[in-house]
Amino acid sequence: MAILQVNIPDELKIQFEQAFFGQDIDGLIGRLMRDAVEQARTSQRERRAKVIEELLVLRQQTPPVSTEEIREAREWGRP
């Protein structure tokens, strides 16, 4: 088990203690942290899925390019 030390405003500490009076603070903080991690992961997955969808739409709109055109573009960009 790890120890995490954080600094928070005194007012927030008082509000937290009042809101969760009598509860296991360590367990509560752990649950809140797990929830925050899952929310961040979900948000990242959603953003990633949105970007992939946008790329797939752009790919459908882009006209095909021949092998010769790709070769010419590569050679054009070389010194």
PAGU-200599 format. One line per field, with one value per residue: residue in one letter; x, y, z of N, C-alpha, C, CB in turn. Coordinates in Angstrom, 1 decimal, always signed. Last residue first. Glycine has a CB too. Layout:
! residues N
aa (A_...) $
n_east (X_...) $
n_north (Y_...) $
n_up (Z_...) $
ca_east (X_...) $
ca_north (Y_...) $
ca_up (Z_...) $
c_east (X_...) $
c_north (Y_...) $
c_up (Z_...) $
cb_east (X_...) $
cb_north (Y_...) $
cb_up (Z_...) $
END
This chain:
! residues 79
aa (P_R_G_W_E_R_A_E_R_I_E_E_T_S_V_P_P_T_Q_Q_R_L_V_L_L_E_E_I_V_K_A_R_R_E_R_Q_S_T_R_A_Q_E_V_A_D_R_M_L_R_G_I_L_G_D_I_D_Q_G_F_F_A_Q_E_F_Q_I_K_L_E_D_P_I_N_V_Q_L_I_A_M) $
n_east (+16.5_+13.0_+10.5_+10.4_+10.3_+7.7_+6.2_+6.7_+5.5_+2.9_+2.4_+2.7_+0.6_-2.0_-4.5_-8.0_-9.2_-10.8_-13.0_-12.1_-10.4_-12.2_-13.4_-11.1_-10.7_-13.0_-12.6_-10.3_-11.4_-13.2_-11.5_-10.1_-12.2_-12.8_-10.5_-10.3_-12.6_-11.9_-9.7_-11.0_-12.7_-10.8_-9.7_-11.9_-12.4_-10.0_-10.4_-12.6_-11.6_-9.6_-11.3_-12.6_-10.6_-9.8_-12.2_-14.9_-17.2_-17.7_-18.5_-18.5_-18.9_-16.9_-14.6_-15.0_-14.9_-12.2_-10.8_-11.5_-10.3_-7.6_-6.6_-4.2_-1.5_-1.0_+0.6_+0.1_+1.6_+0.6_+0.9) $
n_north (+15.4_+14.5_+15.0_+13.7_+11.0_+10.9_+11.6_+9.3_+7.3_+8.1_+7.8_+5.1_+4.1_+6.6_+7.2_+8.0_+11.0_+11.0_+10.2_+8.1_+9.6_+11.0_+8.9_+8.0_+10.3_+10.2_+7.8_+8.5_+10.5_+9.0_+7.2_+9.1_+10.0_+7.6_+7.0_+9.3_+8.8_+6.5_+7.4_+9.2_+7.4_+5.9_+7.8_+8.5_+6.0_+5.9_+8.1_+7.4_+5.1_+6.4_+8.0_+6.0_+4.8_+7.0_+7.5_+6.0_+8.4_+10.5_+12.8_+13.9_+16.6_+17.4_+16.8_+18.6_+21.1_+21.0_+20.9_+23.4_+25.1_+24.5_+23.2_+20.5_+18.5_+15.1_+12.0_+8.6_+5.5_+2.2_-1.2) $
n_up (-51.5_-52.0_-53.0_-55.4_-54.6_-53.5_-55.7_-57.4_-55.8_-55.9_-58.7_-58.9_-57.5_-57.3_-55.0_-54.7_-53.0_-49.8_-48.5_-46.9_-45.2_-43.7_-42.3_-40.8_-39.2_-37.7_-36.3_-34.8_-33.2_-31.7_-30.4_-28.8_-27.1_-25.8_-24.5_-22.8_-21.2_-20.0_-18.5_-16.8_-15.4_-14.1_-12.4_-10.8_-9.5_-8.0_-6.4_-4.9_-3.6_-2.0_-0.4_+1.0_+2.4_+4.0_+5.4_+6.2_+7.7_+9.4_+6.9_+4.4_+4.7_+6.5_+5.1_+3.0_+4.3_+5.3_+2.9_+1.8_+3.6_+3.3_+0.1_+0.1_-0.8_-0.3_-0.3_-0.1_+0.2_-0.8_+0.0) $
ca_east (+17.5_+14.4_+10.9_+10.3_+11.5_+8.9_+6.1_+7.1_+7.0_+3.5_+2.3_+3.6_+1.9_-1.3_-3.3_-6.9_-9.1_-9.5_-13.1_-13.1_-9.8_-11.3_-14.2_-11.8_-9.7_-12.8_-13.8_-10.2_-10.3_-13.7_-12.5_-9.4_-11.4_-13.8_-11.0_-9.3_-12.5_-13.0_-9.5_-10.0_-13.3_-11.7_-8.8_-11.3_-13.4_-10.3_-9.2_-12.7_-12.7_-9.2_-10.3_-13.3_-11.3_-8.8_-11.6_-13.5_-16.8_-17.9_-18.3_-18.2_-19.7_-18.3_-14.9_-14.9_-16.1_-13.4_-10.7_-11.9_-11.7_-8.2_-7.0_-5.5_-1.9_-1.4_+0.5_+0.0_+1.1_+1.4_+0.0) $
ca_north (+16.4_+14.2_+15.6_+15.1_+11.5_+10.6_+12.5_+10.7_+7.3_+8.0_+9.2_+6.0_+3.8_+5.4_+7.7_+7.1_+10.1_+11.3_+11.4_+7.8_+8.6_+11.7_+9.7_+7.1_+9.9_+11.4_+8.0_+7.4_+10.8_+10.1_+6.7_+8.2_+10.9_+8.3_+6.1_+9.1_+10.0_+6.5_+6.4_+9.7_+8.5_+5.2_+7.1_+9.5_+6.6_+4.8_+8.1_+8.6_+5.0_+5.4_+8.7_+6.9_+4.0_+6.3_+8.5_+5.6_+7.4_+9.1_+12.5_+12.5_+15.9_+17.5_+16.1_+17.2_+20.7_+21.1_+19.8_+22.1_+25.1_+24.2_+24.3_+21.1_+19.8_+16.2_+13.2_+9.8_+6.7_+3.4_+0.0) $
ca_up (-52.0_-51.6_-51.7_-55.4_-55.2_-52.7_-54.6_-57.8_-56.1_-54.7_-58.1_-59.6_-57.0_-57.9_-55.6_-54.7_-54.2_-50.6_-49.3_-47.9_-46.1_-44.6_-43.2_-41.8_-40.2_-38.5_-37.2_-35.8_-34.2_-32.5_-31.3_-29.7_-28.0_-26.6_-25.5_-23.8_-22.0_-20.8_-19.5_-17.7_-16.2_-15.1_-13.4_-11.7_-10.4_-9.0_-7.3_-5.8_-4.5_-3.0_-1.4_+0.1_+1.4_+3.1_+4.5_+6.0_+6.7_+9.9_+8.4_+4.6_+3.8_+6.9_+6.4_+2.7_+3.6_+6.2_+3.8_+1.1_+3.5_+4.5_+0.9_-0.3_-0.1_-1.1_+0.5_-1.0_+0.9_-0.9_+0.0) $
c_east (+18.3_+15.4_+12.3_+10.8_+11.5_+10.2_+7.3_+7.2_+7.5_+5.1_+3.0_+3.6_+2.9_+0.0_-2.6_-5.7_-7.9_-9.5_-11.9_-13.3_-10.8_-10.7_-13.3_-12.7_-10.3_-11.7_-13.5_-11.4_-10.2_-12.6_-13.0_-10.4_-10.7_-13.2_-12.0_-9.8_-11.5_-13.0_-10.7_-9.7_-12.3_-12.3_-9.7_-10.4_-12.8_-11.3_-9.5_-11.6_-12.8_-10.3_-9.8_-12.4_-12.1_-9.5_-10.6_-12.9_-15.3_-17.5_-18.6_-17.9_-19.6_-19.2_-16.3_-15.2_-16.1_-14.7_-11.9_-11.8_-12.2_-9.7_-7.8_-5.8_-3.2_-1.7_+0.1_-0.2_+1.2_+0.7_+0.9) $
c_north (+15.8_+15.2_+15.3_+15.7_+13.0_+11.2_+12.2_+11.7_+8.7_+8.1_+9.2_+7.4_+4.7_+5.3_+6.5_+7.7_+9.2_+10.4_+11.6_+9.0_+8.2_+10.8_+10.4_+7.9_+8.9_+11.0_+9.1_+7.5_+9.8_+10.5_+7.8_+7.7_+10.2_+9.3_+6.8_+8.1_+9.9_+7.7_+6.3_+8.7_+9.0_+6.3_+6.5_+8.9_+7.6_+5.4_+7.1_+8.6_+6.1_+5.2_+7.7_+7.6_+4.9_+5.5_+7.8_+6.5_+7.1_+8.0_+11.0_+12.1_+14.4_+16.6_+16.2_+16.4_+19.2_+20.6_+19.8_+20.9_+23.9_+24.1_+23.8_+22.3_+20.3_+17.4_+14.4_+11.0_+7.9_+4.6_+1.2) $
c_up (-53.1_-52.2_-51.2_-54.1_-55.2_-53.3_-53.6_-56.6_-56.5_-54.9_-56.7_-59.0_-57.7_-57.3_-56.1_-55.4_-54.1_-51.8_-50.2_-48.9_-47.2_-45.6_-44.2_-42.8_-41.3_-39.6_-38.1_-36.8_-35.2_-33.6_-32.2_-30.8_-29.1_-27.6_-26.4_-24.9_-23.1_-21.8_-20.5_-18.8_-17.2_-16.0_-14.5_-12.7_-11.3_-10.0_-8.4_-6.8_-5.5_-4.0_-2.4_-0.9_+0.4_+2.0_+3.5_+5.0_+6.7_+8.9_+8.7_+6.0_+4.0_+6.0_+6.8_+4.0_+3.3_+5.5_+4.8_+2.1_+2.8_+4.4_+2.2_+0.6_-0.7_-0.2_-0.5_-0.1_+0.0_-0.1_+0.0) $
cb_east (+18.4_+14.8_+9.9_+8.9_+11.6_+9.0_+4.8_+6.1_+7.3_+3.1_+0.8_+3.3_+2.3_-1.2_-2.4_-7.3_-9.1_-8.3_-13.4_-14.5_-9.4_-10.2_-15.1_-12.6_-8.5_-12.3_-15.0_-10.3_-8.9_-14.0_-13.7_-8.6_-10.4_-14.8_-11.6_-8.0_-12.2_-14.3_-9.3_-8.6_-13.8_-12.7_-8.0_-10.4_-14.5_-10.8_-8.0_-12.7_-14.0_-8.9_-9.1_-14.0_-12.3_-7.9_-10.9_-13.4_-17.3_-19.3_-19.2_-17.1_-19.3_-18.7_-13.9_-13.5_-16.2_-13.5_-9.3_-11.1_-12.1_-7.8_-7.9_-6.6_-0.8_-2.6_+1.7_-1.1_+1.9_+1.5_-1.0) $
cb_north (+16.8_+12.7_+15.0_+15.6_+11.0_+9.1_+12.2_+11.2_+6.3_+6.8_+9.6_+6.0_+2.3_+5.6_+8.5_+5.8_+11.0_+11.0_+12.6_+7.6_+7.3_+12.4_+10.7_+6.1_+9.2_+12.6_+8.2_+6.0_+11.0_+11.3_+6.0_+7.1_+11.8_+9.1_+4.9_+8.5_+11.2_+6.5_+5.0_+9.9_+9.6_+4.4_+6.0_+10.5_+7.2_+3.5_+7.8_+9.8_+4.7_+4.1_+9.2_+8.0_+3.1_+5.4_+9.6_+4.1_+7.9_+8.9_+13.4_+12.0_+16.2_+19.0_+16.7_+16.8_+21.4_+22.5_+19.9_+21.9_+26.4_+25.2_+25.3_+20.0_+20.8_+15.8_+13.6_+9.6_+7.0_+3.9_+0.0) $
cb_up (-50.9_-52.1_-50.7_-55.7_-56.7_-52.5_-53.8_-58.9_-57.2_-53.9_-57.9_-61.1_-57.3_-59.4_-54.5_-55.4_-55.4_-49.6_-48.5_-47.2_-45.3_-43.8_-42.3_-41.1_-39.5_-37.7_-36.3_-35.1_-33.4_-31.6_-30.5_-29.1_-27.2_-25.7_-24.8_-23.1_-21.1_-20.0_-18.9_-16.9_-15.2_-14.4_-12.7_-10.8_-9.6_-8.4_-6.6_-4.9_-3.8_-2.3_-0.6_+1.0_+2.1_+3.9_+5.2_+5.7_+5.3_+10.3_+9.2_+3.6_+2.3_+6.8_+7.4_+2.2_+2.2_+6.7_+4.6_-0.1_+2.6_+5.6_+0.1_-0.3_-0.2_-2.0_+1.3_-2.1_+2.2_-2.4_+1.2) $
END
